[in-house]
C-alpha cells in the first residue's frame, strides 16, 4: 500500500519539474549563464564618474550643460525602495519602446551620494528628464505609464 502512494507522488514531482523548466534563451531575448537567466537591460546604470563623462560635470560649477546626443531620463532609485522596485519593469519597457530616441539611465542614490546631494534627491524614486537645451525637469514619486509617456514624448 505504501508503494502505491509513493509512485504517483514521484511522478507528480517529475511532471512539475518539467513544467517549470527554463525557456529557450534564443526565443525570449535573454542571456543564459551557468547560474541564472538574465534579461538584457535597456537602461544603463551610472556611477558618479559615468555621470560626469556622459551627462554633466557637476563638479565644475558651470551652468547645466547636458553632454548627451539625444534626450535622456535618469532614474534615481535605491534597492530597498518599494516604489522604485515597482517602477523598474515599466522603465525597462519604456526604455525598450523609446530605444534609439531617448537614453535611459539609473543612479543608485545610496551608492552615489555626491550625485544625490547635488540634485537634492530627498525622496525616491526621482526622475530627471534632460534635453539638449535647458535645465532638466525633475519629478519625484512613482509615476503612471501615461505620465511617463507624456514626459518622454515632450522631450522628442
N, C-alpha and C positions, 0 to 999 in steps of 0.2 A: 504494500500500500504506500509506503514511504517513497518508493521509486516512481510511482505513478504521478505524484505531485512534483517531484524533483525535475523530471524530464520536461514537462511543459514550462516550468519556470526558467530553465536554461534556454529553451527555445525562444521564449519571450524576450530574454535578455539579448540574444543574438539578433533578433528582429529589431529591437530598439536601437542597438548599436549601429545597425545598417541604416536606420532612418536618420541618424544624426551625423553621418559621415560627411566630411568637408566636401564642398562643391568643387568643380573643376576650375582651377585658377585661370585657365585660358579663356573661360567664357564669362567670368564675372568681374574682371578688372582688378583683381587682387594679386598680390605678390605672395608666394609661399616661401617660408623659411623653414629651417629644421624644427623650430619650436612653435611657430604660430603662423597664421594667415593674417596679413596686414593690408588694409586698404591704402592705396596710394592717395596722398593728400594733395589738394589743390591750393592749400594755404601754407605759406612759408612762416615758420617760427623765427622771430627776430630776437637777437640779443642786443645789447647796447651798441657794440661795435658794428653790427649789421645795420642797425638803425641809422647810425652816424654816416655810414658809407652809402646806404641806399635811399634813405628818406630825408634826413635833415641833421645837420651838425648842431645840436642844441647847445653844445659847449662854447661855440664861437660867440654867442651873444648877439649875433646878427639877426636881422628880421627873418621871419619864416621864409624859407626858400625850398620848396619841395623838389627833390632831386630826381624823382621818378619820371619815366617817359609816358606813362598813362596814369589815370586816376587810381587811387587805392583806398582800401578800407583797412584800418588797423584795429584789431580786437584786443583790448586789454582784458585779461582774464586771470583766474587762479584755478589750480586743480581742485581746491576744496569748495568752490562756489557752485551751488546747485543751479542757479540761473545760467551761469556760464556753461555748465555741462549740458543744460537743455538747449542752449543756443548753438552748440558746436555742430550738430548734424545739419541744421539749417544753414549755417555759414558755409559748411562744406558743399552743400547742394548749390548754394548761390555762387560760390567760387567756381564750381564746375560750369554753371549756366553762363556766367559772365567771363569765362576764360578767354584771354586774348584782348579783352576790352578794359577790364579792371583787375588790378593786382590785389590779392587778399593776403594780409599778414596777421599774425597774432603775437602778442607780447605777454609773457607771464609776469604779472605785476609784482609777485613775490620775489621772483628771481632777478628782476631788473628794476631795483628801487630807484635808481637815478632817473630813468625814464618816467616812472610813476610819479616821482616828486616833481619833475619838470612840468609835466602835463596836469599836475594836481589831481591825480587819479585817487579819489577818496571813496568811490563806490564802483563796484563792478557788477556786470560787465559794463565796459565803457568803450565806445567806438569813436574813432577819428575817421572822417570822410575827407580825403585830400584830393584836390585837383591841382593842375599845373599853376593856376592863378588863385591868389587869395589865401586866406587863412583856412586851416582845417575846420570842419564842422564837428563839434563834439556832442555826442548823445550818450547819456548814461541810462542803464537799465536794459532789461530784456525787451526786445522788440519783436513785433509780429513779422511774418514774412512780407506782408503787404507794406508795412512801414519801411522795412529794409529795402525792398524793391523800389519804393518811391525815392529814397535817398540815392540809391545806386543809379537809377535812371536819370536823375537830375545831374549826376556827375558826368554823364556821357555827352 
